């Protein structure tokens, strides 16, 4: 994801369906457009808009209409956080448009399980912040936070 961002691109469709596990166990993010091409080859129709639960608020509006919701690496970081949330709960988070500023999904998980550290859930909440400016702004920033635990 970081090399993609360094090239000035965003994936804009990170979700469990766009990640495969290689034979060596590494997760691999499918390339831009690949998820829809694979689904089309199988006869499935892919989403024509943002994936509810995985897409940040800024992907729901046209760029000219997304006042204060500029798209960038933080958009993919939200989707990556939503994918991690899915791996932890086996369900997608609520759609971004239904969430409120200050909504802490990770903290809610802490109330129901002892399986995850509060530090990791705090990073998850940071990734899933409804407002773009409240999220990690780069993969490097996220990696730095994850290195602390």
Order of alpha helices (4+ residues) and beta strands (2+ residues): alpha-beta-beta-alpha-alpha-alpha-alpha-alpha
